[in-house]
Amino acid sequence: MDYKDVFLKVREASRSLGLIDVKKTNTILNNLAEEAVKQVEFILAENQKDLERMDPTDPKYDRLKLTVHRVEGIASEIKNVAALSSPLGKVLTHKALPNGLEISKISVPLGVIGIIYEARPNVTFDVFSLCLKSGNACILKGGSDAIYSNQAILKIIHQVLEQNGVSKDVVSLLPAGRDASEALLNAVSFVDIIIPRGSQGLIDFVRQNAKVPVIETGAGIVHTYFDESGDVDKGISIIKNAKTRRVSVCNALDCLIVNEQRLNRLPELVSTLAESDVIIYADEASFKELENRYPSYLLEKATSEHFGTEFLSYKMSVKTVKNLNEALDHIAKYSSKHSEAIISENEDNVQTFFKSVDAAAVYSNASTAFTDGAQFGLGDQYAETSCQRTDGPGRINKL
């Protein structure tokens, strides 16, 4: 199939977005939020077609599944995007040269953004909302697992655009075949940037095959370090939330690192995980501590493959270290630079952790589940994250 006609239509439609004022953009987004809730039964019926084709035990199943509550949440986030100030037309710098020439640097849209993603139909809503708010057209390439859901969502988006007198070509959904992905990755002169959203395999494929510039997102290989001064009660709550709140997302905890001086408290720290049938892959020292104190059917000895793994399921590894430096070395070796946390009452250790860990979000005494655009006040649960410090569960402060 020749996709050039599709790409050209989106490219041409993108020029019209510059003529839409902020008020109209926000009206479209608010209308879309209302329409999503109004047509929730249609969305769920189409989503069910996708769910019936997937094994419920597949980690992607939870990502794929939509519910009334989730659609209402998506609608709420779309309204939050509408409430954000416009990123367009901002004067970033201005200067006058001696010859009288005045030069201004002003924020403008990228143009056409291509998004390749897997079994996450919510991304269809999210990406369109963020692209429209920033004045960009978008070409979406979802996975075959979510084809019915994505088509239903796009139908609603197109309806809202047309009702507001905006070309529906500002957003297009490509078929689910691999040839569509390859065409998008090679759409030079049509697409300005490609963003992959999904597994490490997808990200690697895009990076290795794209001729269009790529903004690379990261897989979520997430660690939490419980140091010698860590508060056990905080640790129990944080570890449970980070691991079990929603296991199939990239901010979920994959590896708990424990200072050897606190190994005797490890059974307490992971006790609530058994309620969710979390399988623990423990290194030699932590296995000895957990043996007979954590359900045997949920406890296994760790191998090298269990470290540096994004589980996306009810599984977690445990690594024992002698000190903070060993914990930092382990994180540096295996981290995907997504989200990392320390549980500590030692401010020097916290500050060392902040200064040493290279990740998009860094926490003290809080769950990595906070890595979420809505939690950060960015208007959307999948908006760009920023490096954060957290002082106590539930409170986020910028570094």
C-alpha positions as CSV (number, residue, x, y, z in Angstrom):
1,M,0.0,0.0,0.0
2,D,1.2,3.5,-0.8
3,Y,0.8,5.7,2.2
4,K,2.1,8.9,0.6
5,D,-1.5,10.2,0.0
6,V,-2.2,9.8,3.7
7,F,1.0,11.5,4.7
8,L,0.4,14.4,2.3
9,K,-3.1,15.0,3.6
10,V,-1.9,15.2,7.2
11,R,1.0,17.4,6.1
12,E,-1.3,19.9,4.3
13,A,-3.8,19.8,7.2
14,S,-1.1,20.6,9.7
15,R,-0.7,24.1,8.1
16,S,-4.3,24.9,9.1
17,L,-3.6,24.4,12.8
18,G,-1.6,27.6,12.9
19,L,-4.8,29.5,12.2
20,I,-6.8,28.0,15.1
21,D,-6.8,30.2,18.2
22,V,-6.3,29.0,21.7
23,K,-10.0,29.3,22.6
24,K,-11.1,27.0,19.7
25,T,-8.4,24.5,20.5
26,N,-9.7,24.3,24.1
27,T,-13.3,24.0,22.9
28,I,-12.4,21.1,20.7
29,L,-10.6,19.3,23.6
30,N,-13.5,19.9,26.0
31,N,-16.0,18.7,23.4
32,L,-13.8,15.6,22.9
33,A,-13.8,14.9,26.6
34,E,-17.6,15.2,26.8
35,E,-18.1,13.0,23.7
36,A,-15.8,10.3,25.0
37,V,-18.0,9.9,28.1
38,K,-21.1,10.2,26.0
39,Q,-20.0,7.4,23.7
40,V,-18.4,5.2,26.4
41,E,-20.6,2.2,25.6
42,F,-19.4,2.3,21.9
43,I,-15.8,2.6,23.0
44,L,-16.1,-0.3,25.4
45,A,-17.9,-2.5,22.9
46,E,-15.1,-2.0,20.4
47,N,-12.5,-2.5,23.1
48,Q,-14.1,-5.8,24.0
49,K,-13.4,-7.0,20.5
50,D,-9.8,-6.4,21.1
51,L,-9.8,-8.0,24.6
52,E,-11.4,-11.2,23.2
53,R,-8.4,-11.7,21.0
54,M,-5.9,-11.4,23.9
55,D,-5.0,-13.9,26.6
56,P,-6.1,-12.3,29.9
57,T,-2.8,-13.4,31.5
58,D,-0.8,-11.4,29.0
59,P,0.7,-8.3,30.8
60,K,-0.6,-6.2,27.9
61,Y,-4.2,-7.1,28.7
62,D,-4.4,-4.5,31.5
63,R,-2.9,-1.8,29.3
64,L,-5.4,-2.7,26.6
65,K,-8.5,-2.8,28.8
66,L,-10.8,0.2,29.0
67,T,-13.5,0.6,31.6
68,V,-16.1,3.3,32.3
69,H,-13.8,4.6,35.1
70,R,-10.8,4.7,32.8
71,V,-12.6,6.5,30.0
72,E,-13.9,9.0,32.5
73,G,-10.3,9.4,33.8
74,I,-9.1,10.0,30.2
75,A,-11.8,12.5,29.7
76,S,-10.8,14.3,32.8
77,E,-7.1,14.5,31.6
78,I,-8.2,15.8,28.2
79,K,-9.9,18.7,30.1
80,N,-6.7,19.2,32.1
81,V,-4.8,19.6,28.8
82,A,-7.4,22.1,27.7
83,A,-6.8,24.1,30.9
84,L,-3.1,24.3,30.4
85,S,-1.6,27.5,29.0
86,S,-0.8,27.4,25.3
87,P,2.9,26.5,24.6
88,L,2.7,28.4,21.3
89,G,3.7,31.9,20.5
90,K,5.8,32.4,23.6
91,V,8.8,34.8,23.1
92,L,11.7,32.8,24.4
93,T,14.4,35.4,23.7
94,H,14.4,38.8,22.1
95,K,17.3,41.1,21.2
96,A,18.1,44.1,19.1
97,L,21.3,44.2,17.1
98,P,23.4,47.4,16.6
99,N,22.2,47.6,13.0
100,G,18.6,47.9,14.2
101,L,17.5,44.4,13.3
102,E,15.3,42.8,16.0
103,I,15.4,39.1,16.5
104,S,12.9,37.0,18.5
105,K,12.9,33.3,19.2
106,I,9.3,32.2,19.5
107,S,7.8,28.8,20.3
108,V,6.1,27.1,17.3
109,P,4.8,23.7,16.4
110,L,7.0,20.9,15.2
111,G,4.6,20.2,12.3
112,V,3.7,16.5,11.9
113,I,4.4,14.0,14.7
114,G,4.3,10.3,14.1
115,I,3.5,8.1,17.1
116,I,4.1,4.3,17.1
117,Y,2.6,2.5,20.1
118,E,1.4,-0.9,21.3
119,A,-1.7,-2.1,23.1
120,R,-2.6,1.2,24.8
121,P,-5.8,2.7,23.2
122,N,-5.7,5.5,25.8
123,V,-2.6,6.8,23.9
124,T,-4.8,7.6,20.9
125,F,-6.8,10.1,23.0
126,D,-3.7,11.3,24.9
127,V,-1.5,11.9,21.9
128,F,-4.1,13.7,19.9
129,S,-4.9,16.0,22.8
130,L,-1.3,17.0,23.4
131,C,-0.6,17.4,19.7
132,L,-3.6,19.6,19.1
133,K,-2.8,21.7,22.2
134,S,0.8,22.2,20.8
135,G,-0.4,22.9,17.2
136,N,0.8,19.7,15.7
137,A,-0.8,17.3,13.4
138,C,-0.3,13.6,14.1
139,I,0.0,10.3,12.4
140,L,-0.8,7.4,14.7
141,K,0.4,3.8,14.3
142,G,-1.2,1.6,17.0
143,G,-0.6,-2.1,17.4
144,S,-2.9,-4.8,16.0
145,D,-3.9,-5.7,19.5
146,A,-5.9,-2.5,19.9
147,I,-7.1,-1.9,16.3
148,Y,-10.9,-1.9,17.1
149,S,-10.4,0.4,20.1
150,N,-8.2,2.8,18.2
151,Q,-10.5,3.0,15.3
152,A,-13.5,3.8,17.6
153,I,-11.6,6.5,19.4
154,L,-10.4,8.0,16.1
155,K,-14.0,8.0,14.8
156,I,-15.0,10.1,17.8
157,I,-12.1,12.5,17.4
158,H,-13.0,13.0,13.7
159,Q,-16.6,13.7,14.6
160,V,-15.5,16.4,17.1
161,L,-13.1,18.0,14.7
162,E,-15.7,18.2,11.9
163,Q,-18.3,19.6,14.3
164,N,-15.8,22.4,15.0
165,G,-15.0,23.1,11.4
166,V,-11.5,21.6,11.5
167,S,-10.1,19.1,9.0
168,K,-10.1,15.6,10.3
169,D,-6.8,15.1,8.4
170,V,-5.0,16.7,11.3
171,V,-5.0,13.2,12.8
172,S,-4.7,9.9,11.0
173,L,-4.5,6.3,12.1
174,L,-2.5,3.9,10.0
175,P,-3.4,0.2,9.5
176,A,-1.9,-2.2,12.0
177,G,0.5,-3.9,9.5
178,R,4.3,-3.8,9.8
179,D,4.4,-2.2,6.3
180,A,2.6,0.9,7.8
181,S,5.3,1.2,10.5
182,E,8.1,1.0,7.9
183,A,6.4,3.6,5.8
184,L,6.0,6.0,8.7
185,L,9.6,5.5,9.7
186,N,10.7,6.4,6.2
187,A,8.3,9.3,5.7
188,V,11.0,11.9,5.2
189,S,9.6,15.3,4.1
190,F,6.2,14.3,5.4
191,V,6.8,13.7,9.1
192,D,9.0,15.9,11.3
193,I,9.5,13.6,14.3
194,I,8.8,10.0,15.4
195,I,8.0,9.0,19.0
196,P,7.8,5.3,19.9
197,R,5.7,4.4,22.9
198,G,6.0,0.8,24.1
199,S,8.4,-2.0,24.9
200,Q,12.2,-1.9,24.5
201,G,11.9,-4.0,21.4
202,L,9.6,-1.5,19.8
203,I,11.9,1.4,20.8
204,D,14.9,-0.4,19.4
205,F,13.2,-1.2,16.2
206,V,12.2,2.4,15.6
207,R,15.7,3.7,16.5
208,Q,17.4,1.3,14.2
209,N,15.1,1.7,11.2
210,A,13.8,5.3,11.2
211,K,15.1,7.8,8.7
212,V,12.9,10.5,10.3
213,P,14.4,12.0,13.5
214,V,13.3,10.1,16.7
215,I,12.5,11.2,20.2
216,E,13.2,8.1,22.2
217,T,11.1,7.2,25.2
218,G,12.5,4.7,27.7
219,A,11.5,1.3,29.0
220,G,10.8,1.4,32.7
221,I,13.3,-0.7,34.6
222,V,12.6,0.7,38.0
223,H,14.5,0.3,41.3
224,T,13.8,1.3,44.9
225,Y,16.7,1.3,47.4
226,F,15.9,0.7,51.1
227,D,18.9,2.0,53.0
228,E,20.2,1.4,56.5
229,S,18.1,4.3,57.9
230,G,14.9,3.5,56.0
231,D,11.6,3.8,57.8
232,V,9.9,0.3,57.7
233,D,6.3,1.6,57.8
234,K,7.0,4.0,54.9
235,G,8.8,1.2,53.1
236,I,5.9,-1.2,53.3
237,S,3.5,1.3,51.9
238,I,5.8,2.6,49.2
239,I,6.9,-0.8,47.9
240,K,3.3,-2.1,47.8
241,N,2.1,1.0,45.9
242,A,5.1,1.0,43.5
243,K,4.8,-2.7,42.7
244,T,1.0,-3.4,42.8
245,R,-0.8,-0.2,42.0
246,R,-0.7,-1.1,38.3
247,V,1.9,-3.6,37.2
248,S,1.7,-3.2,33.5
249,V,2.9,0.4,33.4
250,C,6.5,1.7,33.0
251,N,6.6,3.3,36.5
252,A,6.0,0.0,38.3
253,L,8.8,-1.3,40.6
254,D,11.0,-4.1,39.1
255,C,13.8,-4.4,41.6
256,L,14.0,-3.8,45.4
257,I,17.5,-3.1,46.6
258,V,18.1,-3.7,50.3
259,N,21.0,-2.7,52.5
260,E,22.3,-5.8,54.2
261,Q,22.0,-4.2,57.6
262,R,18.2,-4.2,57.1
263,L,17.7,-7.6,55.6
264,N,16.1,-8.7,58.9
265,R,13.2,-6.4,58.0
266,L,12.8,-7.6,54.4
267,P,10.0,-10.0,55.2
268,E,8.0,-7.1,56.7
269,L,8.8,-4.8,53.7
270,V,7.4,-7.3,51.2
271,S,4.7,-8.9,53.4
272,T,1.8,-7.1,51.6
273,L,3.0,-8.2,48.2
274,A,1.9,-11.7,48.9
275,E,-1.7,-10.5,49.0
276,S,-1.3,-9.7,45.3
277,D,0.6,-13.0,44.5
278,V,3.8,-11.1,43.6
279,I,6.6,-13.5,42.7
280,I,9.9,-12.5,44.2
281,Y,13.2,-13.5,42.6
282,A,15.6,-13.1,45.5
283,D,19.4,-13.1,45.5
284,E,21.2,-15.6,47.8
285,A,21.2,-13.4,50.9
286,S,17.6,-12.2,50.6
287,F,16.3,-15.7,49.7
288,K,17.7,-17.0,53.0
289,E,15.9,-14.2,54.8
290,L,12.6,-14.7,53.0
291,E,12.6,-18.5,53.1
292,N,9.8,-19.7,55.3
293,R,8.7,-16.1,55.8
294,Y,7.2,-15.5,52.4
295,P,5.0,-18.0,50.6
296,S,7.2,-20.6,49.0
297,Y,5.1,-20.8,45.8
298,L,5.9,-17.1,45.3
299,L,9.6,-17.2,46.1
300,E,12.3,-18.2,43.7
301,K,16.1,-17.7,43.5
302,A,17.2,-14.9,41.3
303,T,19.4,-15.4,38.3
304,S,21.2,-12.7,36.3
305,E,18.3,-12.4,33.9
306,H,16.1,-11.2,36.7
307,F,18.1,-8.0,37.1
308,G,17.6,-5.3,34.4
309,T,14.2,-6.8,33.4
310,E,11.0,-4.8,33.0
311,F,8.6,-7.4,34.3
312,L,5.2,-5.6,33.6
313,S,3.6,-8.2,35.8
314,Y,3.3,-9.4,39.4
315,K,7.0,-10.1,39.6
316,M,9.9,-8.4,41.3
317,S,13.6,-9.1,42.0
318,V,15.5,-8.3,45.2
319,K,19.1,-7.4,45.4
320,T,21.2,-7.2,48.6
321,V,24.0,-4.5,48.8
322,K,26.5,-3.6,51.4
323,N,26.1,0.2,51.2
324,L,24.7,3.1,49.1
325,N,27.6,3.0,46.7
326,E,26.8,-0.7,45.8
327,A,23.2,0.3,45.3
328,L,24.2,3.2,43.0
329,D,26.4,0.8,41.0
330,H,23.6,-1.6,40.6
331,I,21.2,1.1,39.4
332,A,23.8,2.5,37.0
333,K,24.3,-0.9,35.5
334,Y,20.6,-1.9,35.1
335,S,18.5,1.3,35.1
336,S,16.6,2.4,32.0
337,K,16.8,6.0,33.4
338,H,13.1,6.2,33.9
339,S,12.3,6.3,37.7
340,E,14.4,5.5,40.7
341,A,13.8,5.9,44.4
342,I,15.5,5.8,47.8
343,I,13.8,5.1,51.1
344,S,15.9,6.8,53.7
345,E,15.9,9.1,56.7
346,N,19.6,10.0,56.1
347,E,19.6,13.4,54.3
348,D,23.2,12.9,53.2
349,N,22.3,9.6,51.6
350,V,19.3,11.2,49.9
351,Q,21.3,14.0,48.5
352,T,24.0,11.6,47.2
353,F,21.3,9.5,45.6
354,F,19.8,12.6,43.9
355,K,23.2,13.7,42.6
356,S,24.4,10.3,41.5
357,V,21.3,8.7,39.8
358,D,20.7,9.5,36.2
359,A,16.9,9.2,35.6
360,A,14.0,11.2,34.4
361,A,12.4,11.0,37.9
362,V,14.3,10.6,41.2
363,Y,12.4,10.2,44.5
364,S,13.0,9.9,48.2
365,N,10.4,8.3,50.4
366,A,7.8,8.1,47.7
367,S,6.5,5.6,45.2
368,T,7.7,5.6,41.6
369,A,4.1,5.4,40.6
370,F,4.1,9.2,40.9
371,T,5.9,9.3,37.5
372,D,2.8,10.4,35.7
373,G,2.1,13.7,33.9
374,A,-1.2,14.2,35.8
375,Q,0.5,13.7,39.1
376,F,3.2,16.3,38.1
377,G,0.6,18.8,37.1
378,L,1.4,18.6,33.4
379,G,-2.2,18.0,32.4
380,D,-2.0,14.5,31.1
381,Q,-1.0,11.2,32.5
382,Y,1.4,10.5,29.7
383,A,2.8,14.0,29.3
384,E,6.5,14.6,29.5
385,T,8.0,14.0,32.9
386,S,10.6,16.1,34.6
387,C,13.2,15.3,37.2
388,Q,11.6,15.5,40.6
389,R,12.4,15.2,44.3
390,T,9.8,13.9,46.7
391,D,9.9,14.6,50.5
392,G,7.5,12.1,52.1
393,P,4.8,10.0,50.6
394,G,2.4,11.8,48.3
395,R,4.2,15.2,48.2
396,I,6.2,16.1,45.1
397,N,8.6,19.0,45.0
398,K,10.9,20.1,42.1
399,L,14.6,19.7,42.7
